[in-house]
Amino acid sequence: MSEILCLTRRLSSPASDVLRNRSGATAVAMALALTGVLGFAGLASEAASWYFTKRDMQGAADAAAATAGANLASTLQRGGSASSTQFTTDAKSIAARYGFVDGTNSTTVSVEYPPSAGTYSGNANYVAVSISQPQKALLSGLFLSSGPTIAARAVARGNSTATDSGCVLALNGASITDVTLNGGVSMTFSNCALYDNSPLTSGNDALYMSNNATMSASAVYVVGVANQTTGITTTDGVFTGVNPAADPYANVSLPTPRSTCDDNQKLTNPTGSRTAYGTPAIWVFCKDVEMNANGNNPVLTLNPGIYIFSCGANLSMTSGTLQATGGVTLVFEHGLPCNGGGNPPSYPGAANIQGNANLNLTAPTSGPTAGLAIFQERTTCPQSNGNSSCSNTLAGTGTLNITGAAYFPDNPVAYSGGSGGGGASQCTQLIASTITFSGNATFNNNCTGTGVKTISYAQGWLAE
């Protein structure tokens, strides 16, 4: 019996030691505590991830709804019938760009036309897009049986009421004055509208008019507000607080010059003609072209093609005539290596037409620069004392006839129109970062067959 008791005491001793060992109990407690800490940390990190997913998803829903709304606007303008099916492709395509692919990772992208709930329920002028995606619970699974399902919804209006085609568009979109009419200017936009993307609502405001300036247009659309509207006469109205208009030429690629220059010397008062060659037909100026002969009228003729002012070269005219009516695009870009193989400048050249210079320019109706009469590279140039280093001037007392678009998307233009002022041209568009008008000018909008793209406000406006 004593031997059994002794053996029992020896067998029970290790268990007793474990129970009496406080450091072991602490380790167990610490392990349990750390498990909780890790769980809470996991929950916090996953909650942050879910927040960013929600934010991205809402952005995707907003963009998808706006695109579907633009499709709806176009349909309503044509008097066609709309259904959710035609907008679903738009919505799924846009959502996919944000990483929310319908049918992948249990993601669902759906369209309601008209919206089935909310303020605009049943309204055929609105379309709704919804996105949802279940989330996985990882470390947070210690507390949650499953992750949440994140959802986002956006409703857009198919804006088909503001449908006037534009002939002038200021693209800047920053809180500055985009369009200025100074010095008693009288502008006529014949059968077309002015679009101003500035959101400015104070100071001189997005559209600034002074000194008895007047404007006649089919409509005026301003993202911000105008400092006054008393001098504006329209057929359809002045609209403020609208969404920005899109750049109709945003997808047009900047033409690429050849590796050599066709004119590598500065040209002063050139005469005769130039004929572009190759496919597409291109001619490259690597130095400035100036026409400034007082009392003379040098005439430079550009035959059909693309004429690239590369290496930062400028076109400056105070007299003479540039004749380019067979389908010509003037392109200003920093371009190829210049000055005997040196690096090109950082910024493009510019057009400066003043004095009694005459410019007769007609854009190509087809090809890579269809509809573009002038195309300045999409580069914002530095400013000094408020003036851009590559600002453009289309002014003077001579004839300024442009058929097509004068396109300066990232830099300013001062425009007075000359004696032609677009009046003799049946289709003139002016698109620039900011625009300052002086003098009097007329823009016409009879653009059928000219190759220009439509400046239009048929788009989706986010409603909720």
C-alpha positions as a Markdown table, in Angstrom:
| # | Residue | x | y | z |
|---|---|---|---|---|
| 1 | Met | 0.0 | 0.0 | 0.0 |
| 2 | Ser | 2.8 | 2.4 | 0.9 |
| 3 | Glu | 4.4 | 1.7 | -2.4 |
| 4 | Ile | 1.2 | 2.6 | -4.3 |
| 5 | Leu | 0.8 | 5.8 | -2.3 |
| 6 | Cys | 4.3 | 6.7 | -3.1 |
| 7 | Leu | 3.8 | 6.0 | -6.8 |
| 8 | Thr | 0.6 | 8.1 | -6.7 |
| 9 | Arg | 2.5 | 11.0 | -5.1 |
| 10 | Arg | 5.2 | 10.8 | -7.8 |
| 11 | Leu | 2.7 | 10.8 | -10.7 |
| 12 | Ser | 0.7 | 13.6 | -9.3 |
| 13 | Ser | 3.7 | 15.8 | -8.6 |
| 14 | Pro | 4.1 | 17.1 | -12.2 |
| 15 | Ala | 0.4 | 18.1 | -12.4 |
| 16 | Ser | 0.7 | 19.8 | -9.1 |
| 17 | Asp | 3.8 | 21.7 | -10.3 |
| 18 | Val | 2.0 | 23.0 | -13.4 |
| 19 | Leu | -1.0 | 24.1 | -11.3 |
| 20 | Arg | 1.3 | 25.9 | -8.8 |
| 21 | Asn | 3.4 | 27.5 | -11.6 |
| 22 | Arg | 2.1 | 31.1 | -11.9 |
| 23 | Ser | 4.3 | 31.9 | -14.9 |
| 24 | Gly | 2.5 | 29.3 | -17.0 |
| 25 | Ala | -0.9 | 30.7 | -16.0 |
| 26 | Thr | 0.3 | 34.2 | -17.0 |
| 27 | Ala | 1.4 | 32.8 | -20.4 |
| 28 | Val | -2.1 | 31.3 | -21.0 |
| 29 | Ala | -3.7 | 34.6 | -20.0 |
| 30 | Met | -1.4 | 36.6 | -22.2 |
| 31 | Ala | -2.2 | 34.3 | -25.1 |
| 32 | Leu | -5.9 | 34.8 | -24.6 |
| 33 | Ala | -5.4 | 38.5 | -24.3 |
| 34 | Leu | -3.3 | 38.8 | -27.4 |
| 35 | Thr | -5.9 | 36.9 | -29.3 |
| 36 | Gly | -8.4 | 39.5 | -28.4 |
| 37 | Val | -5.9 | 42.4 | -29.3 |
| 38 | Leu | -5.2 | 40.8 | -32.7 |
| 39 | Gly | -8.9 | 40.4 | -33.3 |
| 40 | Phe | -9.6 | 44.1 | -32.5 |
| 41 | Ala | -6.6 | 45.2 | -34.6 |
| 42 | Gly | -7.8 | 43.0 | -37.5 |
| 43 | Leu | -11.3 | 44.5 | -37.2 |
| 44 | Ala | -9.8 | 48.0 | -37.2 |
| 45 | Ser | -7.6 | 47.4 | -40.3 |
| 46 | Glu | -10.4 | 45.7 | -42.2 |
| 47 | Ala | -12.9 | 48.4 | -41.3 |
| 48 | Ala | -10.4 | 51.0 | -42.8 |
| 49 | Ser | -10.2 | 48.8 | -45.9 |
| 50 | Trp | -14.0 | 48.6 | -46.1 |
| 51 | Tyr | -14.2 | 52.4 | -45.8 |
| 52 | Phe | -11.8 | 52.9 | -48.8 |
| 53 | Thr | -13.7 | 50.3 | -50.7 |
| 54 | Lys | -17.0 | 52.1 | -50.0 |
| 55 | Arg | -15.4 | 55.4 | -51.1 |
| 56 | Asp | -14.1 | 53.9 | -54.4 |
| 57 | Met | -17.4 | 52.2 | -55.0 |
| 58 | Gln | -19.3 | 55.4 | -54.6 |
| 59 | Gly | -17.0 | 57.1 | -57.1 |
| 60 | Ala | -17.6 | 54.2 | -59.5 |
| 61 | Ala | -21.4 | 54.5 | -59.1 |
| 62 | Asp | -21.3 | 58.3 | -59.6 |
| 63 | Ala | -19.2 | 58.0 | -62.8 |
| 64 | Ala | -21.4 | 55.1 | -64.1 |
| 65 | Ala | -24.6 | 57.0 | -63.4 |
| 66 | Ala | -23.3 | 60.2 | -65.1 |
| 67 | Thr | -22.4 | 58.2 | -68.2 |
| 68 | Ala | -25.7 | 56.4 | -68.3 |
| 69 | Gly | -27.3 | 59.8 | -67.8 |
| 70 | Ala | -25.5 | 61.2 | -70.8 |
| 71 | Asn | -26.8 | 58.2 | -72.9 |
| 72 | Leu | -30.3 | 58.9 | -71.6 |
| 73 | Ala | -29.9 | 62.6 | -72.6 |
| 74 | Ser | -28.9 | 61.7 | -76.1 |
| 75 | Thr | -31.8 | 59.3 | -76.4 |
| 76 | Leu | -34.3 | 61.9 | -75.1 |
| 77 | Gln | -32.9 | 64.5 | -77.5 |
| 78 | Arg | -33.6 | 62.2 | -80.5 |
| 79 | Gly | -37.1 | 61.5 | -79.2 |
| 80 | Gly | -36.2 | 57.8 | -78.8 |
| 81 | Ser | -37.4 | 55.3 | -76.2 |
| 82 | Ala | -35.1 | 54.3 | -73.4 |
| 83 | Ser | -34.8 | 51.2 | -71.3 |
| 84 | Ser | -32.5 | 50.0 | -68.5 |
| 85 | Thr | -30.9 | 47.5 | -70.9 |
| 86 | Gln | -29.3 | 50.2 | -73.0 |
| 87 | Phe | -27.7 | 51.8 | -70.0 |
| 88 | Thr | -26.4 | 48.6 | -68.4 |
| 89 | Thr | -23.4 | 48.3 | -70.7 |
| 90 | Asp | -22.4 | 51.8 | -69.9 |
| 91 | Ala | -22.7 | 51.3 | -66.2 |
| 92 | Lys | -20.8 | 48.0 | -66.1 |
| 93 | Ser | -18.0 | 49.3 | -68.4 |
| 94 | Ile | -17.4 | 52.4 | -66.2 |
| 95 | Ala | -17.6 | 50.4 | -62.9 |
| 96 | Ala | -15.1 | 47.9 | -64.2 |
| 97 | Arg | -12.6 | 50.7 | -64.7 |
| 98 | Tyr | -12.8 | 51.3 | -61.0 |
| 99 | Gly | -12.2 | 47.6 | -60.3 |
| 100 | Phe | -15.8 | 46.6 | -59.7 |
| 101 | Val | -16.4 | 44.0 | -62.4 |
| 102 | Asp | -20.0 | 42.7 | -62.5 |
| 103 | Gly | -20.0 | 39.0 | -61.7 |
| 104 | Thr | -16.5 | 38.9 | -60.3 |
| 105 | Asn | -15.9 | 38.4 | -56.5 |
| 106 | Ser | -19.7 | 38.4 | -56.2 |
| 107 | Thr | -19.9 | 42.0 | -57.4 |
| 108 | Thr | -23.2 | 43.1 | -58.8 |
| 109 | Val | -23.7 | 46.2 | -61.0 |
| 110 | Ser | -27.3 | 47.0 | -61.8 |
| 111 | Val | -29.3 | 49.8 | -63.4 |
| 112 | Glu | -32.7 | 51.2 | -62.6 |
| 113 | Tyr | -34.6 | 53.1 | -65.3 |
| 114 | Pro | -36.5 | 54.9 | -64.1 |
| 115 | Pro | -35.2 | 54.8 | -60.5 |
| 116 | Ser | -37.3 | 52.5 | -58.3 |
| 117 | Ala | -36.8 | 54.4 | -55.1 |
| 118 | Gly | -35.8 | 57.7 | -53.7 |
| 119 | Thr | -36.7 | 61.3 | -54.6 |
| 120 | Tyr | -36.8 | 60.5 | -58.4 |
| 121 | Ser | -38.6 | 57.2 | -58.2 |
| 122 | Gly | -40.5 | 56.6 | -61.4 |
| 123 | Asn | -39.2 | 59.8 | -63.1 |
| 124 | Ala | -38.2 | 58.9 | -66.7 |
| 125 | Asn | -35.6 | 61.7 | -66.9 |
| 126 | Tyr | -33.4 | 60.0 | -64.3 |
| 127 | Val | -31.4 | 56.8 | -64.2 |
| 128 | Ala | -29.9 | 55.0 | -61.2 |
| 129 | Val | -26.8 | 52.7 | -60.8 |
| 130 | Ser | -26.2 | 50.4 | -57.9 |
| 131 | Ile | -23.1 | 48.5 | -57.0 |
| 132 | Ser | -22.7 | 45.9 | -54.3 |
| 133 | Gln | -19.9 | 43.6 | -53.2 |
| 134 | Pro | -19.6 | 41.3 | -50.1 |
| 135 | Gln | -16.4 | 41.6 | -48.1 |
| 136 | Lys | -14.5 | 38.8 | -46.5 |
| 137 | Ala | -13.9 | 38.7 | -42.7 |
| 138 | Leu | -10.3 | 37.8 | -42.0 |
| 139 | Leu | -9.0 | 38.5 | -38.5 |
| 140 | Ser | -12.2 | 40.2 | -37.8 |
| 141 | Gly | -13.8 | 36.7 | -38.2 |
| 142 | Leu | -13.0 | 36.3 | -34.5 |
| 143 | Phe | -16.0 | 38.6 | -33.8 |
| 144 | Leu | -18.0 | 38.5 | -37.0 |
| 145 | Ser | -19.6 | 35.5 | -38.6 |
| 146 | Ser | -19.2 | 37.1 | -42.0 |
| 147 | Gly | -18.0 | 40.3 | -43.6 |
| 148 | Pro | -20.4 | 43.2 | -44.5 |
| 149 | Thr | -21.8 | 43.7 | -48.0 |
| 150 | Ile | -20.8 | 47.2 | -49.2 |
| 151 | Ala | -23.2 | 49.0 | -51.5 |
| 152 | Ala | -23.3 | 52.3 | -53.3 |
| 153 | Arg | -26.0 | 54.0 | -55.4 |
| 154 | Ala | -26.1 | 57.1 | -57.6 |
| 155 | Val | -28.9 | 58.8 | -59.5 |
| 156 | Ala | -28.2 | 61.0 | -62.6 |
| 157 | Arg | -30.4 | 63.2 | -64.7 |
| 158 | Gly | -30.4 | 62.8 | -68.4 |
| 159 | Asn | -29.9 | 66.6 | -69.1 |
| 160 | Ser | -31.6 | 66.9 | -72.5 |
| 161 | Thr | -32.9 | 70.5 | -72.0 |
| 162 | Ala | -29.6 | 72.3 | -72.5 |
| 163 | Thr | -28.9 | 71.1 | -75.9 |
| 164 | Asp | -27.6 | 74.1 | -77.8 |
| 165 | Ser | -24.5 | 73.4 | -79.8 |
| 166 | Gly | -21.5 | 75.5 | -78.7 |
| 167 | Cys | -19.0 | 77.5 | -80.7 |
| 168 | Val | -16.9 | 78.8 | -77.7 |
| 169 | Leu | -15.7 | 76.7 | -74.8 |
| 170 | Ala | -13.4 | 77.8 | -71.9 |
| 171 | Leu | -12.0 | 74.6 | -70.4 |
| 172 | Asn | -9.9 | 75.8 | -67.4 |
| 173 | Gly | -12.2 | 74.6 | -64.7 |
| 174 | Ala | -10.2 | 76.3 | -61.9 |
| 175 | Ser | -11.6 | 79.0 | -59.6 |
| 176 | Ile | -10.6 | 81.8 | -62.0 |
| 177 | Thr | -12.4 | 83.9 | -64.6 |
| 178 | Asp | -12.5 | 81.8 | -67.7 |
| 179 | Val | -14.2 | 84.2 | -70.1 |
| 180 | Thr | -13.8 | 88.0 | -70.1 |
| 181 | Leu | -15.5 | 90.6 | -72.3 |
| 182 | Asn | -13.8 | 93.9 | -72.0 |
| 183 | Gly | -13.9 | 97.4 | -73.6 |
| 184 | Gly | -17.4 | 97.6 | -74.9 |
| 185 | Val | -17.0 | 94.3 | -76.8 |
| 186 | Ser | -20.0 | 93.0 | -78.7 |
| 187 | Met | -20.0 | 89.3 | -79.4 |
| 188 | Thr | -22.4 | 87.4 | -81.6 |
| 189 | Phe | -22.7 | 83.7 | -81.4 |
| 190 | Ser | -25.0 | 82.9 | -84.3 |
| 191 | Asn | -27.1 | 79.9 | -83.6 |
| 192 | Cys | -24.7 | 78.6 | -81.0 |
| 193 | Ala | -23.8 | 78.8 | -77.3 |
| 194 | Leu | -21.0 | 79.9 | -75.0 |
| 195 | Tyr | -19.7 | 77.3 | -72.5 |
| 196 | Asp | -17.7 | 78.3 | -69.4 |
| 197 | Asn | -16.2 | 75.6 | -67.1 |
| 198 | Ser | -15.0 | 77.9 | -64.3 |
| 199 | Pro | -16.7 | 77.3 | -61.0 |
| 200 | Leu | -15.9 | 80.8 | -59.7 |
| 201 | Thr | -18.7 | 82.4 | -57.7 |
| 202 | Ser | -17.1 | 85.5 | -56.3 |
| 203 | Gly | -14.7 | 88.3 | -57.3 |
| 204 | Asn | -15.0 | 88.8 | -61.1 |
| 205 | Asp | -16.9 | 85.5 | -61.3 |
| 206 | Ala | -16.5 | 82.8 | -63.9 |
| 207 | Leu | -17.9 | 85.0 | -66.7 |
| 208 | Tyr | -16.9 | 88.6 | -66.5 |
| 209 | Met | -18.4 | 91.4 | -68.5 |
| 210 | Ser | -17.5 | 95.1 | -68.2 |
| 211 | Asn | -17.7 | 98.5 | -70.0 |
| 212 | Asn | -21.1 | 97.9 | -71.6 |
| 213 | Ala | -20.0 | 94.6 | -73.1 |
| 214 | Thr | -22.8 | 92.7 | -74.8 |
| 215 | Met | -23.3 | 89.2 | -76.0 |
| 216 | Ser | -25.9 | 87.5 | -78.2 |
| 217 | Ala | -26.1 | 83.7 | -78.2 |
| 218 | Ser | -28.5 | 80.9 | -78.3 |
| 219 | Ala | -27.6 | 80.1 | -74.7 |
| 220 | Val | -24.9 | 80.6 | -72.1 |
| 221 | Tyr | -23.8 | 77.8 | -69.7 |
| 222 | Val | -21.5 | 78.7 | -66.8 |
| 223 | Val | -20.4 | 76.3 | -64.1 |
| 224 | Gly | -20.0 | 79.2 | -61.6 |
| 225 | Val | -21.8 | 82.5 | -62.1 |
| 226 | Ala | -21.6 | 85.6 | -64.2 |
| 227 | Asn | -20.9 | 89.0 | -62.7 |
| 228 | Gln | -23.8 | 90.4 | -64.7 |
| 229 | Thr | -26.3 | 89.2 | -67.2 |
| 230 | Thr | -27.8 | 92.5 | -68.3 |
| 231 | Gly | -25.7 | 92.6 | -71.5 |
| 232 | Ile | -26.6 | 89.0 | -72.5 |
| 233 | Thr | -29.3 | 88.3 | -75.0 |
| 234 | Thr | -30.2 | 84.6 | -75.6 |
| 235 | Thr | -32.8 | 82.5 | -77.2 |
| 236 | Asp | -32.8 | 79.7 | -74.6 |
| 237 | Gly | -31.4 | 81.4 | -71.5 |
| 238 | Val | -28.4 | 81.8 | -69.2 |
| 239 | Phe | -27.7 | 78.7 | -67.1 |
| 240 | Thr | -25.4 | 78.9 | -64.1 |
| 241 | Gly | -24.3 | 76.3 | -61.6 |
| 242 | Val | -24.2 | 73.6 | -64.3 |
| 243 | Asn | -21.7 | 70.7 | -64.7 |
| 244 | Pro | -18.5 | 71.3 | -66.7 |
| 245 | Ala | -18.8 | 70.6 | -70.5 |
| 246 | Ala | -16.4 | 67.9 | -71.9 |
| 247 | Asp | -13.5 | 68.7 | -74.2 |
| 248 | Pro | -14.8 | 67.4 | -77.6 |
| 249 | Tyr | -11.2 | 67.0 | -78.9 |
| 250 | Ala | -9.7 | 65.3 | -75.8 |
| 251 | Asn | -9.1 | 62.0 | -77.7 |
| 252 | Val | -7.4 | 63.6 | -80.7 |
| 253 | Ser | -3.7 | 62.7 | -80.6 |
| 254 | Leu | -1.0 | 65.3 | -81.0 |
| 255 | Pro | 0.6 | 64.8 | -84.5 |
| 256 | Thr | 4.2 | 63.5 | -84.4 |
| 257 | Pro | 6.7 | 65.5 | -86.4 |
| 258 | Arg | 9.3 | 63.7 | -88.5 |
| 259 | Ser | 12.8 | 63.5 | -87.2 |
| 260 | Thr | 14.0 | 66.2 | -89.5 |
| 261 | Cys | 13.0 | 69.8 | -90.2 |
| 262 | Asp | 11.6 | 71.0 | -93.5 |
| 263 | Asp | 12.4 | 74.6 | -92.6 |
| 264 | Asn | 15.3 | 74.9 | -90.1 |
| 265 | Gln | 15.8 | 78.7 | -90.4 |
| 266 | Lys | 13.7 | 81.5 | -89.2 |
| 267 | Leu | 11.4 | 82.7 | -92.0 |
| 268 | Thr | 10.7 | 86.4 | -92.2 |
| 269 | Asn | 8.0 | 87.6 | -94.6 |
| 270 | Pro | 8.1 | 84.3 | -96.6 |
| 271 | Thr | 6.3 | 84.1 | -99.9 |
| 272 | Gly | 5.4 | 81.2 | -102.2 |
| 273 | Ser | 4.0 | 77.9 | -101.0 |
| 274 | Arg | 4.7 | 74.9 | -98.9 |
| 275 | Thr | 3.4 | 71.4 | -99.7 |
| 276 | Ala | 3.3 | 68.8 | -97.0 |
| 277 | Tyr | 4.3 | 65.2 | -97.8 |
| 278 | Gly | 4.1 | 61.7 | -96.4 |
| 279 | Thr | 1.1 | 59.9 | -94.8 |
| 280 | Pro | -0.3 | 61.8 | -93.2 |
| 281 | Ala | 1.0 | 64.8 | -95.1 |
| 282 | Ile | 3.2 | 66.8 | -92.7 |
| 283 | Trp | 5.5 | 69.8 | -93.0 |
| 284 | Val | 7.8 | 70.8 | -90.1 |
| 285 | Phe | 8.9 | 74.3 | -89.2 |
| 286 | Cys | 11.7 | 74.3 | -86.5 |
| 287 | Lys | 12.1 | 78.1 | -86.3 |
| 288 | Asp | 9.7 | 81.0 | -86.0 |
| 289 | Val | 7.7 | 82.2 | -89.0 |
| 290 | Glu | 7.2 | 86.0 | -89.0 |
| 291 | Met | 5.2 | 88.2 | -91.3 |
| 292 | Asn | 5.7 | 91.9 | -90.5 |
| 293 | Ala | 6.5 | 93.7 | -93.7 |
| 294 | Asn | 5.1 | 97.2 | -93.3 |
| 295 | Gly | 3.5 | 98.5 | -96.5 |
| 296 | Asn | 3.9 | 95.1 | -98.2 |
| 297 | Asn | 1.7 | 92.1 | -98.3 |
| 298 | Pro | 3.7 | 88.9 | -98.5 |
| 299 | Val | 1.5 | 85.9 | -99.2 |
| 300 | Leu | 2.5 | 82.4 | -97.9 |
| 301 | Thr | 0.3 | 79.6 | -99.2 |
| 302 | Leu | 0.1 | 76.3 | -97.3 |
| 303 | Asn | -1.3 | 73.4 | -99.4 |
| 304 | Pro | -3.4 | 70.7 | -97.7 |
| 305 | Gly | -1.8 | 68.9 | -94.8 |
| 306 | Ile | -0.5 | 69.3 | -91.2 |
| 307 | Tyr | 2.0 | 72.0 | -90.5 |
| 308 | Ile | 3.9 | 71.5 | -87.3 |
| 309 | Phe | 5.6 | 74.4 | -85.6 |
| 310 | Ser | 8.1 | 72.3 | -83.7 |
| 311 | Cys | 10.9 | 73.1 | -81.2 |
| 312 | Gly | 8.7 | 75.8 | -79.7 |
| 313 | Ala | 8.5 | 77.7 | -83.0 |
| 314 | Asn | 5.9 | 80.5 | -83.2 |
| 315 | Leu | 3.7 | 82.0 | -85.9 |
| 316 | Ser | 3.7 | 85.8 | -85.6 |
| 317 | Met | 1.9 | 88.1 | -88.0 |
| 318 | Thr | 1.3 | 91.8 | -88.0 |
| 319 | Ser | 0.9 | 92.0 | -91.8 |
| 320 | Gly | 0.8 | 89.8 | -94.9 |
| 321 | Thr | -1.5 | 86.9 | -95.7 |
| 322 | Leu | -1.4 | 83.2 | -94.7 |
| 323 | Gln | -3.6 | 81.3 | -97.2 |
| 324 | Ala | -4.4 | 77.8 | -96.0 |
| 325 | Thr | -7.9 | 76.9 | -97.2 |
| 326 | Gly | -7.5 | 73.5 | -98.7 |
| 327 | Gly | -7.6 | 71.5 | -95.4 |
| 328 | Val | -4.8 | 72.6 | -93.1 |
| 329 | Thr | -4.0 | 72.2 | -89.4 |
| 330 | Leu | -1.4 | 74.4 | -87.7 |
| 331 | Val | 0.1 | 72.5 | -84.8 |
| 332 | Phe | 2.2 | 74.1 | -82.1 |
| 333 | Glu | 4.4 | 71.7 | -80.0 |
| 334 | His | 7.8 | 71.5 | -78.3 |
| 335 | Gly | 8.5 | 68.6 | -80.6 |
| 336 | Leu | 11.7 | 66.9 | -81.8 |
| 337 | Pro | 15.4 | 67.6 | -80.8 |
| 338 | Cys | 16.3 | 71.0 | -82.1 |
| 339 | Asn | 19.3 | 73.4 | -82.7 |
| 340 | Gly | 21.6 | 70.8 | -84.2 |
| 341 | Gly | 20.4 | 67.9 | -82.1 |
| 342 | Gly | 19.9 | 69.7 | -78.8 |
| 343 | Asn | 17.0 | 68.9 | -76.5 |
| 344 | Pro | 13.7 | 70.5 | -77.4 |
| 345 | Pro | 12.2 | 73.3 | -75.2 |
| 346 | Ser | 9.8 | 72.3 | -72.5 |
| 347 | Tyr | 6.8 | 74.2 | -74.0 |
| 348 | Pro | 5.2 | 74.7 | -77.3 |
| 349 | Gly | 5.1 | 77.9 | -79.4 |
| 350 | Ala | 2.1 | 80.0 | -80.0 |
| 351 | Ala | 0.0 | 81.9 | -82.6 |
| 352 | Asn | 0.2 | 85.7 | -82.5 |
| 353 | Ile | -2.0 | 87.3 | -85.2 |
| 354 | Gln | -2.3 | 91.1 | -84.9 |
| 355 | Gly | -2.1 | 94.3 | -86.8 |
| 356 | Asn | -3.5 | 94.1 | -90.3 |
| 357 | Ala | -2.5 | 90.5 | -90.9 |
| 358 | Asn | -4.9 | 88.3 | -92.9 |
| 359 | Leu | -5.4 | 84.6 | -91.9 |
| 360 | Asn | -7.6 | 82.4 | -94.1 |
| 361 | Leu | -7.6 | 78.9 | -92.6 |
| 362 | Thr | -9.8 | 75.9 | -93.3 |
| 363 | Ala | -9.4 | 72.7 | -91.3 |
| 364 | Pro | -9.3 | 69.2 | -92.9 |
| 365 | Thr | -12.7 | 67.5 | -93.0 |
| 366 | Ser | -11.2 | 64.0 | -92.4 |
| 367 | Gly | -8.0 | 62.4 | -91.2 |
| 368 | Pro | -6.2 | 62.5 | -87.8 |
| 369 | Thr | -6.9 | 66.3 | -87.2 |
| 370 | Ala | -10.3 | 66.5 | -88.8 |
| 371 | Gly | -12.1 | 69.7 | -87.8 |
| 372 | Leu | -9.0 | 71.2 | -86.2 |
| 373 | Ala | -7.6 | 74.4 | -87.8 |
| 374 | Ile | -5.2 | 75.2 | -85.0 |
| 375 | Phe | -3.9 | 72.7 | -82.4 |
| 376 | Gln | -1.6 | 73.8 | -79.5 |
| 377 | Glu | 0.0 | 71.0 | -77.5 |
| 378 | Arg | -1.7 | 70.1 | -74.2 |
| 379 | Thr | 0.9 | 71.6 | -71.9 |
| 380 | Thr | 0.2 | 74.3 | -69.4 |
| 381 | Cys | 2.9 | 76.9 | -69.8 |
| 382 | Pro | 4.4 | 78.9 | -66.8 |
| 383 | Gln | 3.1 | 82.3 | -66.0 |
| 384 | Ser | 4.9 | 85.6 | -65.3 |
| 385 | Asn | 3.0 | 88.6 | -63.9 |
| 386 | Gly | -0.2 | 86.7 | -64.7 |
| 387 | Asn | 0.7 | 86.1 | -68.4 |
| 388 | Ser | 1.3 | 82.7 | -69.9 |
| 389 | Ser | 4.6 | 82.2 | -71.7 |
| 390 | Cys | 2.7 | 80.6 | -74.6 |
| 391 | Ser | -0.5 | 82.6 | -74.7 |
| 392 | Asn | -2.2 | 83.1 | -78.1 |
| 393 | Thr | -3.6 | 86.2 | -79.8 |
| 394 | Leu | -6.1 | 86.1 | -82.6 |
| 395 | Ala | -6.8 | 89.8 | -83.2 |
| 396 | Gly | -6.0 | 92.8 | -85.4 |
| 397 | Thr | -7.7 | 94.8 | -88.0 |
| 398 | Gly | -7.1 | 92.4 | -90.9 |
| 399 | Thr | -9.2 | 89.4 | -92.0 |
| 400 | Leu | -9.4 | 86.5 | -89.6 |
| 401 | Asn | -11.4 | 83.7 | -91.2 |
| 402 | Ile | -11.1 | 80.3 | -89.5 |
| 403 | Thr | -13.3 | 77.4 | -90.6 |
| 404 | Gly | -12.9 | 74.7 | -88.0 |
| 405 | Ala | -11.7 | 74.8 | -84.4 |
| 406 | Ala | -8.9 | 76.9 | -83.0 |
| 407 | Tyr | -7.9 | 74.6 | -80.1 |
| 408 | Phe | -5.7 | 75.8 | -77.2 |
| 409 | Pro | -6.8 | 73.4 | -74.4 |
| 410 | Asp | -4.2 | 74.4 | -71.7 |
| 411 | Asn | -3.4 | 78.0 | -72.5 |
| 412 | Pro | -5.1 | 81.4 | -72.8 |
| 413 | Val | -6.3 | 83.2 | -75.9 |
| 414 | Ala | -7.0 | 86.9 | -76.6 |
| 415 | Tyr | -9.5 | 87.2 | -79.4 |
| 416 | Ser | -11.0 | 90.1 | -81.3 |
| 417 | Gly | -11.8 | 88.5 | -84.5 |
| 418 | Gly | -10.5 | 91.0 | -87.1 |
| 419 | Ser | -12.7 | 92.3 | -89.9 |
| 420 | Gly | -13.7 | 88.8 | -90.8 |
| 421 | Gly | -14.2 | 87.7 | -87.2 |
| 422 | Gly | -15.6 | 84.4 | -88.3 |
| 423 | Gly | -18.4 | 86.2 | -90.2 |
| 424 | Ala | -17.3 | 85.0 | -93.6 |
| 425 | Ser | -16.7 | 81.5 | -92.2 |
| 426 | Gln | -19.7 | 79.3 | -91.8 |
| 427 | Cys | -18.2 | 77.3 | -88.9 |
| 428 | Thr | -15.8 | 78.7 | -86.3 |
| 429 | Gln | -15.1 | 77.2 | -82.9 |
| 430 | Leu | -12.8 | 78.6 | -80.2 |
| 431 | Ile | -11.7 | 76.3 | -77.4 |
| 432 | Ala | -9.1 | 77.4 | -74.9 |
| 433 | Ser | -8.2 | 77.3 | -71.2 |
| 434 | Thr | -9.3 | 80.9 | -70.8 |
| 435 | Ile | -10.6 | 83.5 | -73.3 |
| 436 | Thr | -10.5 | 87.3 | -73.3 |
| 437 | Phe | -12.7 | 89.0 | -76.0 |
| 438 | Ser | -12.2 | 92.5 | -77.2 |
| 439 | Gly | -13.6 | 94.3 | -80.2 |
| 440 | Asn | -16.5 | 92.8 | -82.1 |
| 441 | Ala | -16.7 | 89.3 | -83.6 |
| 442 | Thr | -19.2 | 86.8 | -84.9 |
| 443 | Phe | -19.1 | 83.0 | -84.6 |
| 444 | Asn | -21.2 | 80.9 | -86.9 |
| 445 | Asn | -22.2 | 77.3 | -86.4 |
| 446 | Asn | -23.1 | 75.9 | -89.8 |
| 447 | Cys | -20.6 | 73.1 | -89.3 |
| 448 | Thr | -22.2 | 70.2 | -91.3 |
| 449 | Gly | -19.4 | 68.5 | -93.3 |
| 450 | Thr | -16.5 | 70.4 | -91.8 |
| 451 | Gly | -15.2 | 67.6 | -89.6 |
| 452 | Val | -15.6 | 69.6 | -86.3 |
| 453 | Lys | -16.9 | 67.8 | -83.2 |
| 454 | Thr | -19.9 | 69.1 | -81.4 |
| 455 | Ile | -19.6 | 71.1 | -78.2 |
| 456 | Ser | -22.7 | 70.0 | -76.3 |
| 457 | Tyr | -24.1 | 69.8 | -72.9 |
| 458 | Ala | -26.0 | 66.6 | -73.4 |
| 459 | Gln | -24.8 | 64.8 | -70.3 |
| 460 | Gly | -25.7 | 63.2 | -67.1 |
| 461 | Trp | -26.0 | 65.4 | -64.0 |
| 462 | Leu | -25.7 | 63.6 | -60.6 |
| 463 | Ala | -28.9 | 64.2 | -58.6 |
| 464 | Glu | -28.4 | 62.0 | -55.5 |
